[in-house]
């Protein structure tokens, strides 16, 4: 897969919202499952690196300790704290340190897109008294203050009645899942290079 681009904020934006979706609820549910499973595979790779940082080898104890931190953000902060010590003690090269920071930044930005997909609901949009079916979209739950406008935006968009900041189709979710896979491959490549330069202890 192609390497991750420099501009993470731009790269992890959703596609422009569509006005029509022929997708069913079930198709969107399947797309959500693929997206979240792909994301969890990336989280798993970070756990392996955490074990390497704290004990120098695969460790069930270290993995369970990291898993006891409930939020993804908290787990990544623990990973960063462990990496800081390991990098200094073992003289990790600037190249590997910079690559770690680069991928970590991408992961932090991408986590917002993962949450957009995970904390959302499906809705079938009908207009014109039910005569005009736009299709099923994934939209943020109403309680998500950061994902919804407080008031209907005056942009003329007929979907804005629900004040949602995004609406996704199966194609949009699959598009992001492909990027999740690219991120996963970037972490995997880093893990391989890191283990080659700093082999796990016996």
C-alpha positions as CSV (number, residue, x, y, z in Angstrom):
1,X,0.0,0.0,0.0
2,X,1.1,3.6,-0.5
3,X,2.7,5.4,2.5
4,X,0.7,7.7,4.6
5,X,0.7,11.3,3.4
6,X,2.2,14.2,5.4
7,X,-1.0,16.1,5.9
8,X,-3.0,13.8,8.3
9,X,-5.8,16.3,9.0
10,X,-6.6,16.5,5.3
11,X,-6.2,12.8,4.6
12,X,-8.6,11.7,7.2
13,X,-11.6,13.8,6.1
14,X,-14.7,12.0,4.9
15,X,-15.8,12.3,1.2
16,X,-18.2,15.1,0.4
17,X,-21.7,14.1,1.6
18,X,-23.9,12.4,-1.0
19,X,-27.5,13.3,-1.7
20,X,-28.6,9.8,-2.6
21,X,-28.1,6.4,-1.1
22,X,-29.6,3.1,-2.3
23,X,-28.1,1.2,0.7
24,X,-30.1,-0.8,3.1
25,X,-29.7,-0.8,6.9
26,X,-28.1,-4.2,6.7
27,X,-25.5,-3.2,4.2
28,X,-24.5,-0.3,6.4
29,X,-24.3,-2.6,9.4
30,X,-21.9,-4.9,7.5
31,X,-19.7,-1.9,6.5
32,X,-19.6,-0.7,10.1
33,X,-18.4,-4.1,11.2
34,X,-15.6,-4.2,8.6
35,X,-14.5,-0.7,9.6
36,X,-14.4,-1.4,13.3
37,X,-12.8,-4.8,13.0
38,X,-10.0,-3.3,10.8
39,X,-9.5,-0.6,13.4
40,X,-9.2,-3.1,16.2
41,X,-6.5,-4.9,14.2
42,X,-4.4,-1.7,14.4
43,X,-5.0,-1.3,18.1
44,X,-3.7,-4.9,18.5
45,X,-0.4,-3.9,16.8
46,X,0.0,-1.1,19.3
47,X,-0.4,-3.5,22.2
48,X,2.5,-5.6,20.8
49,X,4.7,-2.5,20.7
50,X,3.7,-1.6,24.2
51,X,4.8,-5.0,25.4
52,X,8.1,-4.5,23.6
53,X,8.7,-1.1,25.2
54,X,8.0,-2.2,28.8
55,X,9.4,-5.7,28.9
56,X,11.3,-6.1,25.7
57,X,9.2,-9.1,24.6
58,X,5.6,-10.3,24.2
59,X,4.0,-10.1,27.6
60,X,0.5,-11.2,28.7
61,X,0.9,-9.1,31.9
62,X,1.8,-5.9,29.9
63,X,-1.0,-6.5,27.5
64,X,-3.5,-6.9,30.3
65,X,-2.2,-3.8,32.0
66,X,-2.7,-1.8,28.9
67,X,-6.1,-3.3,28.3
68,X,-7.2,-2.2,31.8
69,X,-7.2,1.4,30.5
70,X,-10.7,1.9,29.2
71,X,-10.2,4.6,26.5
72,X,-8.1,4.4,23.4
73,X,-6.7,7.8,24.1
74,X,-5.5,6.7,27.5
75,X,-3.9,3.5,26.1
76,X,-2.1,5.6,23.6
77,X,-0.8,8.0,26.2
78,X,0.5,5.0,28.1
79,X,2.2,3.8,24.9
80,X,3.8,7.1,24.4
81,X,5.1,7.2,28.0
82,X,6.7,3.8,27.6
83,X,8.2,4.6,24.3
84,X,9.8,7.8,25.6
85,X,11.8,5.7,28.2
86,X,12.6,2.8,25.8
87,X,13.8,5.2,23.1
88,X,16.2,6.9,25.4
89,X,17.5,3.9,27.2
90,X,18.1,1.9,24.0
91,X,19.3,4.8,21.8
92,X,16.6,4.4,19.2
93,X,17.5,6.3,16.0
94,X,15.9,9.6,15.1
95,X,14.5,8.0,12.0
96,X,12.5,5.5,14.0
97,X,11.5,8.0,16.6
98,X,10.2,10.4,13.9
99,X,8.4,7.5,12.1
100,X,6.7,6.5,15.4
101,X,5.5,10.1,16.0
102,X,4.3,10.4,12.4
103,X,2.2,7.2,12.5
104,X,0.9,8.1,16.0
105,X,-0.3,11.4,14.8
106,X,-2.2,9.8,11.9
107,X,-3.7,7.4,14.4
108,X,-4.9,10.2,16.6
109,X,-6.6,12.0,13.7
110,X,-8.0,8.7,12.4
111,X,-9.5,7.8,15.8
112,X,-12.0,10.7,15.3
113,X,-13.3,9.0,12.1
114,X,-13.5,5.7,13.8
115,X,-15.6,7.3,16.5
116,X,-17.8,8.9,13.9
117,X,-18.6,5.5,12.5
118,X,-18.9,3.7,15.9
119,X,-21.1,6.3,17.6
120,X,-23.8,6.8,15.0
121,X,-27.2,5.5,13.9
122,X,-28.8,4.6,10.6
123,X,-31.7,6.6,9.3
124,X,-33.9,6.3,6.1
125,X,-34.4,9.8,4.7
126,X,-37.8,10.5,3.0
127,X,-38.7,13.9,1.5
128,X,-41.8,15.3,-0.2
129,X,-44.3,13.6,2.1
130,X,-42.5,10.3,1.6
131,X,-42.5,10.3,-2.2
132,X,-38.8,11.1,-2.5
133,X,-36.6,8.4,-0.9
134,X,-33.0,9.5,-0.5
135,X,-32.0,6.2,1.1
136,X,-30.4,5.0,4.3
137,X,-27.5,7.0,5.8
138,X,-25.3,6.7,8.9
139,X,-25.6,9.9,11.0
140,X,-24.4,10.9,14.4
141,X,-26.6,10.2,17.4
142,X,-28.5,13.3,18.5
143,X,-26.7,13.5,21.9
144,X,-23.3,13.9,20.2
145,X,-22.8,17.7,20.7
146,X,-19.6,17.8,18.8
147,X,-21.1,15.9,15.8
148,X,-24.3,17.9,15.5
149,X,-25.0,21.6,15.0
150,X,-26.9,23.4,17.7
151,X,-29.3,24.9,15.1
152,X,-30.2,24.0,11.6
153,X,-27.4,25.5,9.3
154,X,-28.7,28.0,6.7
155,X,-27.0,26.2,3.8
156,X,-30.0,25.1,1.9
157,X,-29.2,21.4,2.3
158,X,-32.4,19.4,2.6
159,X,-30.7,17.0,5.0
160,X,-29.9,19.7,7.5
161,X,-33.2,19.4,9.3
162,X,-31.5,16.9,11.7
163,X,-28.5,19.3,12.2
164,X,-26.0,16.4,11.6
165,X,-22.4,17.3,10.7
166,X,-22.0,14.2,8.5
167,X,-24.0,11.5,6.8
168,X,-22.4,8.4,5.4
169,X,-23.3,5.7,2.9
170,X,-21.7,2.2,2.5
171,X,-19.3,3.7,0.0
172,X,-18.2,6.4,2.4
173,X,-17.6,3.8,5.2
174,X,-15.8,1.5,2.9
175,X,-13.6,4.4,1.7
176,X,-12.6,5.0,5.3
177,X,-12.0,1.3,6.0
178,X,-9.5,1.3,3.2
179,X,-7.6,4.1,4.9
180,X,-7.8,2.2,8.2
181,X,-6.1,-0.7,6.4
182,X,-3.4,1.6,5.1
183,X,-2.8,2.9,8.6
184,X,-2.6,-0.7,9.9
185,X,0.0,-1.6,7.3
186,X,2.0,1.5,8.3
187,X,2.0,0.4,11.9
188,X,3.0,-3.2,10.8
189,X,5.9,-1.9,8.7
190,X,7.1,0.2,11.6
191,X,6.8,-2.7,14.0
192,X,9.0,-4.9,11.6
193,X,11.7,-2.2,11.2
194,X,11.7,-1.6,15.0
195,X,12.0,-5.2,15.9
196,X,14.8,-5.6,13.4
197,X,16.8,-2.7,14.9
198,X,15.9,-3.6,18.5
199,X,15.1,-7.4,18.6
200,X,12.8,-8.5,21.4
201,X,14.6,-10.0,24.4
202,X,14.4,-13.8,25.0
